[in-house]
Amino acid sequence: MFGIGAPELILIFLIVLLVFGAKRLPEIARSLGKATQEFRKAKNEFSAIATEATNEDDAAQASPKAPPRAESGEPPAKGSA
């Protein structure tokens, strides 16, 4: 996890404890948890939308469309695209 081990996490916790105090620490942790939850929710929604769009593009490319027919009712000449 980003190369942060237990000693680094303890040091970060102690610095936060000294800066904000013990009374505000639960409030900060709760806010951080809510922000993380909202970020994950937005990421999952974006991922679902991107997957859906990719699937639609793949489906559109997989079903070839028939070439347009000539107005006279005759099939198009061979070799014309």
N, CA, C and O atoms as a printed pandas DataFrame, in Angstrom:
     atom_number atom_name residue_name chain_id  residue_number  x_coord  y_coord  z_coord
0              1         N          MET        A               1    0.837   -1.175    0.000
1              2        CA          MET        A               1    0.000    0.000    0.000
2              3         C          MET        A               1    0.882    1.237    0.000
3              4         O          MET        A               1    1.127    1.804    1.065
4              5         N          PHE        A               2    1.350    1.661   -1.116
5              6        CA          PHE        A               2    2.156    2.867   -1.288
6              7         C          PHE        A               2    3.460    2.831   -0.512
7              8         O          PHE        A               2    4.062    3.884   -0.303
8              9         N          GLY        A               3    3.923    1.669   -0.075
9             10        CA          GLY        A               3    5.177    1.559    0.641
10            11         C          GLY        A               3    5.106    2.088    2.059
11            12         O          GLY        A               3    6.142    2.390    2.651
12            13         N          ILE        A               4    3.896    2.210    2.626
13            14        CA          ILE        A               4    3.752    2.696    3.994
14            15         C          ILE        A               4    3.560    1.488    4.901
15            16         O          ILE        A               4    2.620    0.711    4.734
16            17         N          GLY        A               5    4.466    1.344    5.862
17            18        CA          GLY        A               5    4.384    0.235    6.798
18            19         C          GLY        A               5    3.788    0.666    8.121
19            20         O          GLY        A               5    3.309    1.791    8.265
20            21         N          ALA        A               6    3.822   -0.237    9.083
21            22        CA          ALA        A               6    3.256    0.033   10.400
22            23         C          ALA        A               6    3.943    1.206   11.109
23            24         O          ALA        A               6    3.249    2.050   11.677
24            25         N          PRO        A               7    5.278    1.293   11.097
25            26        CA          PRO        A               7    5.907    2.427   11.793
26            27         C          PRO        A               7    5.500    3.789   11.193
27            28         O          PRO        A               7    5.315    4.764   11.921
28            29         N          GLU        A               8    5.366    3.838    9.876
29            30        CA          GLU        A               8    4.970    5.099    9.244
30            31         C          GLU        A               8    3.538    5.465    9.604
31            32         O          GLU        A               8    3.237    6.634    9.847
32            33         N          LEU        A               9    2.642    4.460    9.641
33            34        CA          LEU        A               9    1.247    4.723   10.007
34            35         C          LEU        A               9    1.130    5.210   11.445
35            36         O          LEU        A               9    0.337    6.105   11.736
36            37         N          ILE        A              10    1.915    4.626   12.343
37            38        CA          ILE        A              10    1.901    5.063   13.744
38            39         C          ILE        A              10    2.384    6.502   13.845
39            40         O          ILE        A              10    1.809    7.299   14.585
40            41         N          LEU        A              11    3.426    6.837   13.114
41            42        CA          LEU        A              11    3.942    8.205   13.134
42            43         C          LEU        A              11    2.909    9.187   12.600
43            44         O          LEU        A              11    2.715   10.253   13.184
44            45         N          ILE        A              12    2.252    8.851   11.516
45            46        CA          ILE        A              12    1.214    9.720   10.954
46            47         C          ILE        A              12    0.078    9.891   11.963
47            48         O          ILE        A              12   -0.416   11.002   12.157
48            49         N          PHE        A              13   -0.341    8.791   12.610
49            50        CA          PHE        A              13   -1.410    8.867   13.608
50            51         C          PHE        A              13   -1.015    9.787   14.761
51            52         O          PHE        A              13   -1.825   10.597   15.212
52            53         N          LEU        A              14    0.218    9.671   15.237
53            54        CA          LEU        A              14    0.665   10.519   16.342
54            55         C          LEU        A              14    0.702   11.998   15.943
55            56         O          LEU        A              14    0.330   12.860   16.738
56            57         N          ILE        A              15    1.140   12.291   14.736
57            58        CA          ILE        A              15    1.173   13.682   14.269
58            59         C          ILE        A              15   -0.247   14.249   14.180
59            60         O          ILE        A              15   -0.496   15.381   14.593
60            61         N          VAL        A              16   -1.167   13.459   13.642
61            62        CA          VAL        A              16   -2.563   13.906   13.551
62            63         C          VAL        A              16   -3.140   14.111   14.948
63            64         O          VAL        A              16   -3.863   15.078   15.188
64            65         N          LEU        A              17   -2.825   13.213   15.858
65            66        CA          LEU        A              17   -3.297   13.328   17.238
66            67         C          LEU        A              17   -2.781   14.610   17.886
67            68         O          LEU        A              17   -3.531   15.295   18.582
68            69         N          LEU        A              18   -1.517   14.939   17.668
69            70        CA          LEU        A              18   -0.952   16.156   18.240
70            71         C          LEU        A              18   -1.538   17.420   17.606
71            72         O          LEU        A              18   -1.780   18.407   18.300
72            73         N          VAL        A              19   -1.763   17.392   16.302
73            74        CA          VAL        A              19   -2.252   18.586   15.605
74            75         C          VAL        A              19   -3.720   18.853   15.930
75            76         O          VAL        A              19   -4.086   19.990   16.230
76            77         N          PHE        A              20   -4.561   17.826   15.874
77            78        CA          PHE        A              20   -6.002   18.035   16.017
78            79         C          PHE        A              20   -6.525   17.748   17.419
79            80         O          PHE        A              20   -7.583   18.262   17.780
80            81         N          GLY        A              21   -5.846   16.968   18.205
81            82        CA          GLY        A              21   -6.308   16.653   19.550
82            83         C          GLY        A              21   -7.178   15.412   19.571
83            84         O          GLY        A              21   -7.706   14.981   18.546
84            85         N          ALA        A              22   -7.313   14.847   20.762
85            86        CA          ALA        A              22   -8.035   13.587   20.922
86            87         C          ALA        A              22   -9.541   13.763   20.734
87            88         O          ALA        A              22  -10.219   12.829   20.307
88            89         N          LYS        A              23  -10.070   14.940   21.045
89            90        CA          LYS        A              23  -11.515   15.150   20.950
90            91         C          LYS        A              23  -12.008   15.216   19.506
91            92         O          LYS        A              23  -13.120   14.780   19.209
92            93         N          ARG        A              24  -11.188   15.758   18.612
93            94        CA          ARG        A              24  -11.619   15.899   17.219
94            95         C          ARG        A              24  -11.240   14.700   16.359
95            96         O          ARG        A              24  -11.683   14.610   15.213
96            97         N          LEU        A              25  -10.444   13.789   16.871
97            98        CA          LEU        A              25   -9.985   12.642   16.094
98            99         C          LEU        A              25  -11.131   11.760   15.593
99           100         O          LEU        A              25  -11.115   11.389   14.419
100          101         N          PRO        A              26  -12.126   11.402   16.416
101          102        CA          PRO        A              26  -13.241   10.597   15.884
102          103         C          PRO        A              26  -14.029   11.323   14.783
103          104         O          PRO        A              26  -14.472   10.701   13.817
104          105         N          GLU        A              27  -14.196   12.622   14.935
105          106        CA          GLU        A              27  -14.900   13.409   13.916
106          107         C          GLU        A              27  -14.133   13.398   12.595
107          108         O          GLU        A              27  -14.729   13.264   11.526
108          109         N          ILE        A              28  -12.836   13.537   12.673
109          110        CA          ILE        A              28  -11.996   13.527   11.471
110          111         C          ILE        A              28  -12.044   12.148   10.814
111          112         O          ILE        A              28  -12.144   12.046    9.592
112          113         N          ALA        A              29  -11.972   11.092   11.619
113          114        CA          ALA        A              29  -12.014    9.730   11.077
114          115         C          ALA        A              29  -13.361    9.466   10.406
115          116         O          ALA        A              29  -13.412    8.834    9.350
116          117         N          ARG        A              30  -14.451    9.944   11.010
117          118        CA          ARG        A              30  -15.781    9.758   10.435
118          119         C          ARG        A              30  -15.888   10.490    9.096
119          120         O          ARG        A              30  -16.423    9.947    8.130
120          121         N          SER        A              31  -15.386   11.707    9.041
121          122        CA          SER        A              31  -15.416   12.478    7.791
122          123         C          SER        A              31  -14.578   11.809    6.712
123          124         O          SER        A              31  -14.974   11.767    5.547
124          125         N          LEU        A              32  -13.432   11.293    7.095
125          126        CA          LEU        A              32  -12.568   10.598    6.144
126          127         C          LEU        A              32  -13.245    9.331    5.616
127          128         O          LEU        A              32  -13.140    9.018    4.431
128          129         N          GLY        A              33  -13.933    8.610    6.487
129          130        CA          GLY        A              33  -14.652    7.409    6.075
130          131         C          GLY        A              33  -15.778    7.727    5.101
131          132         O          GLY        A              33  -15.973    7.012    4.118
132          133         N          LYS        A              34  -16.525    8.808    5.376
133          134        CA          LYS        A              34  -17.609    9.209    4.478
134          135         C          LYS        A              34  -17.062    9.637    3.119
135          136         O          LYS        A              34  -17.635    9.304    2.082
136          137         N          ALA        A              35  -15.960   10.369    3.128
137          138        CA          ALA        A              35  -15.355   10.816    1.871
138          139         C          ALA        A              35  -14.870    9.611    1.053
139          140         O          ALA        A              35  -15.032    9.576   -0.167
140          141         N          THR        A              36  -14.281    8.639    1.728
141          142        CA          THR        A              36  -13.822    7.432    1.047
142          143         C          THR        A              36  -14.994    6.666    0.458
143          144         O          THR        A              36  -14.909    6.162   -0.662
144          145         N          GLN        A              37  -16.089    6.575    1.204
145          146        CA          GLN        A              37  -17.289    5.886    0.725
146          147         C          GLN        A              37  -17.859    6.583   -0.509
147          148         O          GLN        A              37  -18.224    5.914   -1.475
148          149         N          GLU        A              38  -17.941    7.898   -0.494
149          150        CA          GLU        A              38  -18.451    8.648   -1.643
150          151         C          GLU        A              38  -17.542    8.479   -2.861
151          152         O          GLU        A              38  -18.022    8.363   -3.989
152          153         N          PHE        A              39  -16.232    8.465   -2.626
153          154        CA          PHE        A              39  -15.290    8.280   -3.724
154          155         C          PHE        A              39  -15.469    6.908   -4.365
155          156         O          PHE        A              39  -15.479    6.790   -5.590
156          157         N          ARG        A              40  -15.610    5.876   -3.545
157          158        CA          ARG        A              40  -15.805    4.519   -4.072
158          159         C          ARG        A              40  -17.117    4.416   -4.843
159          160         O          ARG        A              40  -17.180    3.769   -5.888
160          161         N          LYS        A              41  -18.157    5.054   -4.326
161          162        CA          LYS        A              41  -19.461    5.034   -4.988
162          163         C          LYS        A              41  -19.364    5.691   -6.364
163          164         O          LYS        A              41  -19.873    5.154   -7.348
164          165         N          ALA        A              42  -18.714    6.849   -6.432
165          166        CA          ALA        A              42  -18.548    7.547   -7.708
166          167         C          ALA        A              42  -17.691    6.727   -8.666
167          168         O          ALA        A              42  -17.971    6.682   -9.864
168          169         N          LYS        A              43  -16.655    6.083   -8.152
169          170        CA          LYS        A              43  -15.785    5.248   -8.993
170          171         C          LYS        A              43  -16.561    4.072   -9.569
171          172         O          LYS        A              43  -16.413    3.747  -10.748
172          173         N          ASN        A              44  -17.384    3.435   -8.749
173          174        CA          ASN        A              44  -18.172    2.297   -9.219
174          175         C          ASN        A              44  -19.197    2.728  -10.256
175          176         O          ASN        A              44  -19.409    2.015  -11.237
176          177         N          GLU        A              45  -19.844    3.882  -10.063
177          178        CA          GLU        A              45  -20.802    4.387  -11.043
178          179         C          GLU        A              45  -20.110    4.686  -12.373
179          180         O          GLU        A              45  -20.615    4.327  -13.437
180          181         N          PHE        A              46  -18.959    5.341  -12.308
181          182        CA          PHE        A              46  -18.210    5.653  -13.515
182          183         C          PHE        A              46  -17.775    4.384  -14.229
183          184         O          PHE        A              46  -17.846    4.299  -15.455
184          185         N          SER        A              47  -17.325    3.402  -13.464
185          186        CA          SER        A              47  -16.896    2.137  -14.049
186          187         C          SER        A              47  -18.062    1.433  -14.740
187          188         O          SER        A              47  -17.893    0.869  -15.822
188          189         N          ALA        A              48  -19.241    1.462  -14.122
189          190        CA          ALA        A              48  -20.409    0.826  -14.718
190          191         C          ALA        A              48  -20.805    1.526  -16.016
191          192         O          ALA        A              48  -21.146    0.863  -16.996
192          193         N          ILE        A              49  -20.763    2.852  -16.031
193          194        CA          ILE        A              49  -21.106    3.609  -17.235
194          195         C          ILE        A              49  -20.100    3.326  -18.346
195          196         O          ILE        A              49  -20.482    3.143  -19.502
196          197         N          ALA        A              50  -18.815    3.290  -17.996
197          198        CA          ALA        A              50  -17.781    3.026  -18.996
198          199         C          ALA        A              50  -17.914    1.610  -19.561
199          200         O          ALA        A              50  -17.743    1.404  -20.763
200          201         N          THR        A              51  -18.214    0.648  -18.709
201          202        CA          THR        A              51  -18.391   -0.730  -19.163
202          203         C          THR        A              51  -19.597   -0.841  -20.081
203          204         O          THR        A              51  -19.547   -1.524  -21.103
204          205         N          GLU        A              52  -20.681   -0.167  -19.715
205          206        CA          GLU        A              52  -21.892   -0.190  -20.540
206          207         C          GLU        A              52  -21.628    0.425  -21.916
207          208         O          GLU        A              52  -22.067   -0.109  -22.934
208          209         N          ALA        A              53  -20.917    1.534  -21.941
209          210        CA          ALA        A              53  -20.609    2.186  -23.217
210          211         C          ALA        A              53  -19.711    1.294  -24.076
211          212         O          ALA        A              53  -19.899    1.213  -25.290
212          213         N          THR        A              54  -18.750    0.634  -23.459
213          214        CA          THR        A              54  -17.863   -0.266  -24.189
214          215         C          THR        A              54  -18.643   -1.442  -24.762
215          216         O          THR        A              54  -18.417   -1.846  -25.903
216          217         N          ASN        A              55  -19.555   -1.985  -23.975
217          218        CA          ASN        A              55  -20.372   -3.106  -24.452
218          219         C          ASN        A              55  -21.256   -2.678  -25.618
219          220         O          ASN        A              55  -21.437   -3.441  -26.567
220          221         N          GLU        A              56  -21.807   -1.469  -25.560
221          222        CA          GLU        A              56  -22.631   -0.974  -26.658
222          223         C          GLU        A              56  -21.795   -0.807  -27.925
223          224         O          GLU        A              56  -22.246   -1.157  -29.015
224          225         N          ASP        A              57  -20.588   -0.277  -27.789
225          226        CA          ASP        A              57  -19.707   -0.115  -28.945
226          227         C          ASP        A              57  -19.335   -1.467  -29.544
227          228         O          ASP        A              57  -19.325   -1.630  -30.764
228          229         N          ASP        A              58  -19.028   -2.438  -28.678
229          230        CA          ASP        A              58  -18.683   -3.773  -29.172
230          231         C          ASP        A              58  -19.868   -4.415  -29.891
231          232         O          ASP        A              58  -19.694   -5.069  -30.919
232          233         N          ALA        A              59  -21.062   -4.230  -29.355
233          234        CA          ALA        A              59  -22.259   -4.801  -29.982
234          235         C          ALA        A              59  -22.526   -4.142  -31.331
235          236         O          ALA        A              59  -22.937   -4.809  -32.281
236          237         N          ALA        A              60  -22.295   -2.845  -31.415
237          238        CA          ALA        A              60  -22.515   -2.136  -32.675
238          239         C          ALA        A              60  -21.512   -2.589  -33.734
239          240         O          ALA        A              60  -21.862   -2.690  -34.910
240          241         N          GLN        A              61  -20.292   -2.857  -33.338
241          242        CA          GLN        A              61  -19.280   -3.299  -34.287
242          243         C          GLN        A              61  -19.481   -4.765  -34.671
243          244         O          GLN        A              61  -19.103   -5.168  -35.771
244          245         N          ALA        A              62  -20.066   -5.559  -33.791
245          246        CA          ALA        A              62  -20.253   -6.983  -34.055
246          247         C          ALA        A              62  -21.389   -7.232  -35.036
247          248         O          ALA        A              62  -21.356   -8.223  -35.765
248          249         N          SER        A              63  -22.388   -6.366  -35.076
249          250        CA          SER        A              63  -23.516   -6.573  -35.994
250          251         C          SER        A              63  -23.307   -5.719  -37.242
251          252         O          SER        A              63  -23.589   -4.521  -37.242
252          253         N          PRO        A              64  -22.809   -6.351  -38.304
253          254        CA          PRO        A              64  -22.561   -5.576  -39.526
254          255         C          PRO        A              64  -23.878   -5.144  -40.156
255          256         O          PRO        A              64  -24.860   -5.885  -40.155
256          257         N          LYS        A              65  -23.874   -3.945  -40.686
257          258        CA          LYS        A              65  -25.064   -3.418  -41.340
258          259         C          LYS        A              65  -25.023   -3.794  -42.816
259          260         O          LYS        A              65  -23.959   -3.844  -43.432
260          261         N          ALA        A              66  -26.187   -4.052  -43.362
261          262        CA          ALA        A              66  -26.267   -4.390  -44.780
262          263         C          ALA        A              66  -25.998   -3.124  -45.597
263          264         O          ALA        A              66  -26.423   -2.032  -45.219
264          265         N          PRO        A              67  -25.290   -3.280  -46.719
265          266        CA          PRO        A              67  -25.025   -2.096  -47.544
266          267         C          PRO        A              67  -26.328   -1.571  -48.137
267          268         O          PRO        A              67  -27.249   -2.346  -48.392
268          269         N          PRO        A              68  -26.408   -0.277  -48.353
269          270        CA          PRO        A              68  -27.642    0.282  -48.904
270          271         C          PRO        A              68  -27.882   -0.230  -50.318
271          272         O          PRO        A              68  -26.940   -0.395  -51.093
272          273         N          ARG        A              69  -29.131   -0.477  -50.649
273          274        CA          ARG        A              69  -29.498   -0.970  -51.971
274          275         C          ARG        A              69  -29.677    0.212  -52.900
275          276         O          ARG        A              69  -29.980    1.326  -52.471
276          277         N          ALA        A              70  -29.484   -0.050  -54.173
277          278        CA          ALA        A              70  -29.661    0.999  -55.184
278          279         C          ALA        A              70  -31.140    1.361  -55.262
279          280         O          ALA        A              70  -31.998    0.540  -54.938
280          281         N          GLU        A              71  -31.441    2.580  -55.688
281          282        CA          GLU        A              71  -32.820    3.060  -55.763
282          283         C          GLU        A              71  -33.643    2.279  -56.776
283          284         O          GLU        A              71  -34.863    2.194  -56.639
284          285         N          SER        A              72  -33.008    1.715  -57.775
285          286        CA          SER        A              72  -33.748    1.007  -58.814
286          287         C          SER        A              72  -34.216   -0.366  -58.356
287          288         O          SER        A              72  -34.941   -1.045  -59.083
288          289         N          GLY        A              73  -33.817   -0.779  -57.173
289          290        CA          GLY        A              73  -34.227   -2.074  -56.668
290          291         C          GLY        A              73  -33.249   -3.167  -57.024
291          292         O          GLY        A              73  -33.440   -4.316  -56.627
292          293         N          GLU        A              74  -32.201   -2.838  -57.767
293          294        CA          GLU        A              74  -31.197   -3.827  -58.134
294          295         C          GLU        A              74  -30.135   -3.881  -57.055
295          296         O          GLU        A              74  -29.841   -2.867  -56.422
296          297         N          PRO        A              75  -29.556   -5.050  -56.839
297          298        CA          PRO        A              75  -28.473   -5.138  -55.844
298          299         C          PRO        A              75  -27.261   -4.346  -56.327
299          300         O          PRO        A              75  -27.075   -4.188  -57.533
300          301         N          PRO        A              76  -26.445   -3.854  -55.421
301          302        CA          PRO        A              76  -25.249   -3.099  -55.823
302          303         C          PRO        A              76  -24.289   -3.982  -56.600
303          304         O          PRO        A              76  -24.269   -5.202  -56.432
304          305         N          ALA        A              77  -23.506   -3.359  -57.440
305          306        CA          ALA        A              77  -22.543   -4.085  -58.271
306          307         C          ALA        A              77  -21.448   -4.668  -57.381
307          308         O          ALA        A              77  -21.138   -4.129  -56.319
308          309         N          LYS        A              78  -20.864   -5.790  -57.841
309          310        CA          LYS        A              78  -19.808   -6.418  -57.074
310          311         C          LYS        A              78  -18.602   -5.481  -57.022
311          312         O          LYS        A              78  -18.292   -4.776  -57.983
312          313         N          GLY        A              79  -17.923   -5.499  -55.847
313          314        CA          GLY        A              79  -16.716   -4.703  -55.707
314          315         C          GLY        A              79  -16.995   -3.275  -55.238
315          316         O          GLY        A              79  -16.050   -2.560  -54.904
316          317         N          SER        A              80  -18.222   -2.843  -55.200
317          318        CA          SER        A              80  -18.492   -1.487  -54.713
318          319         C          SER        A              80  -18.740   -1.559  -53.219
319          320         O          SER        A              80  -19.394   -2.481  -52.732
320          321         N          ALA        A              81  -18.220   -0.594  -52.502
321          322        CA          ALA        A              81  -18.356   -0.621  -51.056
322          323         C          ALA        A              81  -19.180    0.493  -50.570
323          324         O          ALA        A              81  -19.396    0.620  -49.365
